[in-house]
Amino acid sequence: MSSSTTMKLLLLIPSISAFAPFLVVRNNVATSAAAPPRTPTSTSLASSYLESLQTPTQDAYAQVASVAVAPPTAATPKQQRYDPAPPTAATPKQQRYDPSSAALGDFLVQRAIQQQLYYSAQLGNEPMVHWLKSFRSHEHLDSSQRGEGRCGFPGTYSASFGQLNTMPFTAYLDALGTEPDSSIEVNFVKPQRRLSARERANPFLNNQAPVIEVYDQPIIISKILAQLLNTADALVETWAFHLNEAENNDMVRVTNDRAESKGLPSSMMREDAALVKGGETAYSRLTGDEAMPLYGFDCRACDRFDTLRALSLLVDEVTALTPETAFDVDYLRPEAAEDWDHDDFIVNEVILKRRKARRAKFEQGFVAGDGITKGKAARAAALSFLLNFCNKWVPKLIKGDARSSLVKGEYRHAPGMKEIRHKDSGADSEEAFEELWEYADEGVQKMLGGELVLPGLMGQRLREIRAAVAAESRGTLLELIAPELRKARIEYTDYVEEDGDGMGTYERFHSQAKIDGSENEAYSTAAIIAEMSID
C-alpha cells in the first residue's frame, strides 16, 4: 500500500461527551466502604455491620453504572458465560443509556476527528486543522505538541473518554452536515527566491521585506464530512477486528487460568511470540503494515472501554447476590482456607504451638456464624473491595496511558518491584487486571469479611465478562454505529448508495492489491518463520 493510498483515509469525525459520568461507585457501599479496624469480632458486631451494607443505595457505583447495562436479576452460576442484559430506561438518579450507540459511537467519532487532525497537520493543511478543531470547540482534541508544520506524536492526542462536546455522535454529524459552506482568509509568507552569491552581496536584494500573500480558502462541508466518514468507516473496520481478537484472547486466558494444570509453552507459542516481536501479527496482516497512526492507542482504548463496562457489570452481579446465593460464585468462599498442612511436615511442638496461637489471633477478626451471616459478610466485603478498586482504577482507565507500547516496554523494574508513576497518571486495562492477579488465592486483608473474598478469581470473572462485552461492542459497531455513519453520508454528501461496493477500507485495499498483483498470497506464516530462521 503506497503512502498516497494511506492519505486517502483522511477524515473528520464528531467526538464524545456521553461518557462523562463513567464509573463513580454505587453509594450503597460508599457510606460504609471503609472497613472498621480489625478487632476481635463477635457475631453481633458482624451482623450489625453487615446490615448497614446489605441494602445498596442508588448512588453507589455511579460512575461505573453510567456505562453499564441493566443489572442481572440473579447471581450468575459459576463459570457461566455472561450475556449482558438489554439496557433499561434511564432513571432520574442513575442515568443508564445504551453504552453501545452513545458512548462507543461518541468515542469513535472523537478519535476520527483526532485522526483527521493528524493527517491534515501531516500534510501541512493548517487552515483545515484550525477549522476542524474550532468547529464546536474541539481544540482540546489536537496534539499537545502541535505546532505549525508539526503534527505531534500519536500519543499526544489524548485518548481519554468523554471529550466530544456535541453528543451523541449523530448530533455532531447533523451539525457538521447542516453547517453552511464558507471560506476563511489565509495569510502566508511567500517563500523568497534563492539568491546567488553575487545577489546576496547586493544589500538591496539581500534585505528585501517578506512578501505576505492573502487568499480565501473555501470550506466545502460535504467534502469535509465525506473525509470524516471515510475515516470513521475505517475505524469501524479496524476496531471490530480488534474487538474480535480481544474476545478470543480473553477467553483463551480465562480457560488457561481456570485449568487445574497449566501447560508449558509449546513450539507454536514460541514461534508466535517471535513473530509478534518482529511485528508480524494479525493486525499487520489486516492493515498491510500501514495502520492508521493512532490505531495502537485506539486498541488500548477499546480494551479500557470494555473493562469499564465489564467492571460495572461485575458490580451489578455482586449487588444482585443474596446471603443465600453469595457462595454460588467462584470468587466468594464460606471459609478461609488453611495455609499450612501440618500432616506432611515434622514440626517442633513449640513452633507448632506458636503458629497455632498466631493463627488463632489472626482469625479473631474473621466473620463467625451460620451460612447466612457469612453470606452477608462476603457480599458486603466484595462490594467494599470493588468500591476501593473502582475509586483507584476508574479515573486511571478513563484517562488512559499516553505512552506508546514501545516506551512502556523500555522500563524494566527490579524483581518484586512495581513501576513508580504519578498517582494521577492514566493506566491501561492490563495494569488493573494485574492488581487482581497478584492476590493469587489469598483473601483481602484489613477488611471485615475480606477472608471470604478472592480477588484473583474475581479478576478471572471480570475478564470473562469483558470477553462478552467485547463481542457486544463489536456488534454495536457493525449493527448500530456503522448504519448511522452511512445514513449521514447519504443525507449530507453526494454519495450514491448504488455506487458502494459494500467493502471496508482495508478490505478494498487488499482486493485492489490482488488485482494489481502487488500482494503475494504465497508468503505464508511458514515462509515468514523459515525466513526468520526460527527453530
N, C-alpha and C positions, 0 to 999 in steps of 0.2 A: 504494500500500500504506500503510495507516494505521500510526501508531506503536503502537497496541494490537495490531495484527497482528504487528508485529515482536517484541513482547514475548512472543508465543507460542512463540518459538524457545528460551526459557529451558530449559537442560538441565544435567544433572550427568553428568560422564563421568570414567572412570578415566584414570590417567596412564601414564608410560612410563619403565621402567628398563632395558629390554633394550638400551639404546643406549650404556650407559656406556663400554665399552672403545673404541668407534669406531676411528679410524684411527691407530694408532701406527706403525709402518712396519717392514716385514719386515727383521729384523736381518741378512738375507743381505747387506745393504749397510751396516748400521749400524756394523759394526766398521771398515769401510774407506771410509765415505762421505766423510770429509774427504780431499779430493784433495791429493796431495803438492805441494810448491812447484813452480812451472813452471820447470824447469831443462832444459837440453838433454837430450833423451830419446833413448835408444837402443832398438833393438828388444827387447833382452833385458830392459831395465828395464820397458818397456811390457808385455811378456809376463808377467813376474813379478807385476806389479801387477794385471793382468787375471785371472791365475789365482786370485788371492785373492778376486776378486769373482764368479768365474764360477758358483760353486755357492751359491745363496741358501739361507739357513737358515730355519727355520720361524718365527722370532721377528721377522723384519724388518718388514714394514709391518703390525704387529699392530693398530693402531687402524683403519687403513683396512680391513684384512681382516675386522674384526668385523662389518661390514655388507656384505661382498662376497659375491657368488655364486661358484660354483666357477670356478677359473681356466681360461681357454681351453687347449685341448690343443695348439694350434698357433698360429702368428702369423696374425693376420687380414690378408688381402690388402689392397692399397692401396685406400682409399676404398670399402671394402665395408662395408655397414651391419652393425653389431654386434648380434647376437642373444644376450643373456645366457644362459649355460648354466644348467640347473636346479641348485638348491642341493644340496650333498652333506651327508653326515652330519658332525656336529661331531667334531673330533679333540681329544685332551687338551691339546695345546699351543696350538691355534688354533681357537677356537670359531667355527664358521661356521653360524649359524642363518639361517633364511629371513628376510631383511630385510623382506619384504612383510607377512607375517602377524604378525611380532613387533614390530620397531622402528617401522614405519609405523603399525600399529594402536595401539601404545602412545602414540606421539606424538599421534595423532588424539584419543585419549581424554584425554590431558593437556590439549590445547587446548580440548576440550569442557568439561572441569572449569573451566578458566580463563574460558571464555566464560560459563559459568553463574554463576561468582563475580561477573563484571562485571555481568550482568543483575540478579542478586539485590541487589548493592550499589546499582545504579542505581535500583531500586525501593524502596530503604530496608529491605529484608528482612534486617536484621542477624543475627537468630537463624539463618537459613538459611545465610548466609555463614559464620558461625562453625562451624556443624555440618559443612558440606560440606568446608571446608578442614581441619577437625580429624579427619575420618574418614581413617584410615590415615596420619595425619601428613603432610598436604599443605599446611601453612601457607606453604611457600615458593612455591607456585603463585599466591598472591594478589599484588595490586599492591604495588609498593614504595612507592607514595604513598597507600596506603589509610588512611582514617580514618573515623570514624563519620559516615555520611551522605555519604561521598565515595568514588566508585568508582575514581578514578585514570585517567590516560590509557591508551589501549590499549598504548602502547609500554612501560609499566611492568610489564606481565605478561610475565615472561621467556619467550622463545621458544627457549631452549636445549634441546637434546635430552637425554634420559635423566633426566628429573625425576620420573617416575612411580615411587612407592615399591613398588607392588604390580604385578608384571608376571608374565606377559604381560597384556595388557588384559582378556582373558577372565577371568583370576583376579580382577581388580578388580571386574568386573561380577558375578561369582559372589559375591564378598564383600559387595558392596553389596546384591545381591538377597536374600541369606540373612540380612542384618542384621535383628534383630527391631525392630518398631515401638517407639517410646519417646516421651518428652516431655522438654522442657527448661524450666527455670524462668526466666522473663524478668522482670527488674525495669526499670521505666522511670519517669521523672518525668512526672507528668501535667501537661499544659500548663495554666497558670493562666488564669482568666478575665480578659479585658482590663478594666481598671478605668477608670472615668471620672475626670475631673479632681477632682470632689468626693471620690470614693472614695480616690484617691491621696493626698489631704490627710489622710486618716484613718490615723494611724500603725499602728493595729491591723490594718487591712485591707492596708496597703501592705507590712507586714513579715511577712506570712504565710509559714510554712515550706513548702517544696515538698512536694507530695503524691507519695509513691512507691507505685506500684501494682505488683502481682505477679500474673502469670498463667502458666499452663502452655501451652507451645507444642507441639502434637503433631507428632511426626516420623513421617510415614507413608512408609515406604520405597518402596512400589510407586509412589507419586506422584512421589517424587524421582527414582527410576530412570527412570520414563517421561519426565520432563522432560529428563533427561540423554541418553536415547536419541533424543529428538526433535532435540536439538542435534547429536548425533553424526551422525544421518542427514543433517541439513542440511550438516554439514561434508563428509561423503562426496560429496554432490552438488556442492558448490562446489569442493572440491579436485579432483574428477575433471574438472570443466570447466577449471580452471586447468592441470592437467597436460596436457590435450589441446592447449590454447593454447601451452603451453611447448614441447611436442614440435614443433608446426608452426613456431613461431618459430625454434627451434634449427636445424631442417632448412633453413629459408629462409636463415638466417645462414650455415650451412656451405656451401650452394650458392653463395651470393654471394661468400664468401671464397675459394672454390676457382675461381671464374670467372677466366679469363685477362684479360678486360676488364670492369671494373666499370661498371655503368650509372649514369647520373646520376639524381637524384631526379625522379620523374615528378609530374604534377599530382595524380594519385590519391594518391601518397605524401604530398604536401604537405597535401592535404585530410584524410587520415587523421591526420597529425600535429596538425593544427589541432583535429580532433575530440577527440583524446586530451588535448590541452592544456585543452580546455573540459570535460573529464570525461565525454565521450561515448565509451565503449569497449564492447567485447564484455561485459565484466564488469558494467558498469552496465545493459546490456540484460538480462542474466541475473537480476540482483538487483533490478531496478527502482529503482536508485539507493538501495536500502536494504540494503546488505550488512551482515553482522554486524560489530560494531566491531573485532574482531581479524582480519578477513579479509585486509587488506593485509599484515599481518605473517605470516599463515599462508601466503600465496602465496610470499613470500620464503623462508619456512622450507622449503616443499616444494622450491624450487629448490636450497636448500643441501643438503637431504637427498639429492636426486638427484645433485648434484655430488659429494658424498662417495662415494656408491656408484659413480658413473662413474670417480672417481679411483682407487678400489680396483680396478676392472676394468681400468683402464689400466695400473696397476702389475702386475697379473697378466699382461696382454698382453705387456708388456716382459719380464717374468720368463720367459715361455714362449719368447722368442726364442732362437735358437741363433746361433753365429757364421756359419753358412751362410745363415740366413734373416733376419739382422739388417737387411739393406737392402731387404727386401721391403715395409717400411712407409715411409710418406712422410717421417716425422719423423727418420729416420736417413739419413745420406748417406756414401758411401765416401770422398769427397774434399771438402775445404773449397773453396768457390768463390772464384775470383779476384774481388777487389773493385775492380779498375781495368783498364779496357780501353785499352791504350796505342795501339792502331791508329787510334782515332778522334781522337786529340789529338796535337798537336805539342808535345812536352815537351823542355825543355833537357836535354842529355845528363848534365850534372852532377846536376840534380834527379832525373832518372830513375835514375841510379846510386845516389843516396842512398835513394830509395824502395825499390829492389830490395834494398839492404843491410838496411833496416829490416824489409822483408818476410821476408827470409831469417832474420833474428834472431828474428822473431816465430814463424816456422814451425819453429824448433828444438824447440819444445815439442809439436809435432804428433806424432801416432802414425804411425810408419812401418812398413812391412812389407807382407805379402801381404793378400789379402781376408779370410782367417780371423783374422789378428791385428787388423785394423781392425774386423772384426765383433765380436770380443771387447771391444775398446775402446769401440765405440759402445754396445753393450749395457750395459757397466759404467758408462759415463758417464751414460747415460739413467737408470739406476737410482739413481745418486748424485744426479743432479739432482732426480729425483722424491722422494728421501728428504728433501733440503733443502726442497723445495717443500711436502711434507706437514708437516714439522716447523713450518713457518711458518704455513701456512694452515689446517690441520685444526683446531687449537684455536679459531681465529677463526670458522671455519664452523660448528663445533658451538655456539659461543656466540651468534652472530648479532649483527646491528647493531640496537640498541634504538631508534634514531632513526627517525622516520616519514619517508616519502618526501618530504614537504614540507620537513622540516628538512634532509634530505640535499641537496635541491636549492637551499637557500638559500646554501650556501657555494660560492663560485667562486674557485678558486685561480688564481694568476698563470700565464700560459702557460709550459709546460715544468716546472711545479712540481706537487708532489703535496700532498694534504691531510695536515696534520700531526695524527696521532691517537696516543693512548697505545698502547704496544706490546701491552698485554693486552686492548685493546678488540676486540669482535667485528666481523665483516665479513659482507657478503652475497656470493653466488657470483660476481656480475659483477666484483667487485674482483679476485678470484683469476684470472678469465679475462683481465682487463685486463693483469695482470703478464705472462702468457704472450704476449698480443698485442703487447706492447711490444718483444719480441725481433725482430719482423718476420721477415726472412730471415737473421738473424745466429745464430751458434752461441753456446755457453756459454763465457764467459771464465774463466780461472784454474781449469781443471779438466782433468785428463788425459783426452783424448778428447772434450772438450767441443766442439771444432770440428766433430765429426761429428753433433752433436745439434741439432735445430731446434725449440726450444720453441714458436715461433709455429705451426708445423704440428702440434705436439703439442697445442696448445690447440684447434685445429680438430678433431683426433681426439677430444679429451676432450668437446667439445660434441656431436659426432656420437654418442658413446656415451651422453651424458646424454639425448639425444632418445629413444634406445631405452629407457633406464631410466625416463623419464617415462611412456612407453607401458606399460611393465610395472607401474609403480606405480599407474597408473590402473586397469589390470586387477585389481591386488591389492585396491584399494579396493572395486571393484564386485563382484568374484567371491569374495574371501576375507573381507574385514573386514565388509562390509555383511551377509552371512548370519549372522555371529556376533552382530552387534547385533540382528538380527531374532530370532535364537534366544533371546537374553537377554530380549527384550521379551515373547516368547510364554511363557517359563518363569516370569518373576518379576513380570509385571504382569497387569492384567486385559484385555490386548489380545486381541482375537479375530481370527485371521488372515483369516477370511472377510470381515471388515469393511474390510480395507485396500483402497485404490484403486490401489496399485502406482505412485503418482506421488511424485516428490520434493517437498520443501517449497516450493521456488521454482516448480517446475512446477505445483504445486497453486495457488499464488498467482496465476500467470498465467492458469490455467484459470478460476479464480473471477473474476478481473478481466474476462475476456472475457464471462462470464455476466452480470456486473453492468453491463457496458458502460463500465467505467472505463478500459479500455485501448484506445487509438486505434491500430489496426494501420496506418492510412494515414500515420502520422507516420514516414516512412521516412528513410533516411540522406540521400537527395537533398533532402527537405524540411528537414532539420536544416541541411545545408550552405547551402541557399538562405536560411534564416533568419539564419545567422551571416554572410551576405554574403561568402562565401569565393570569390574569383575564381580 
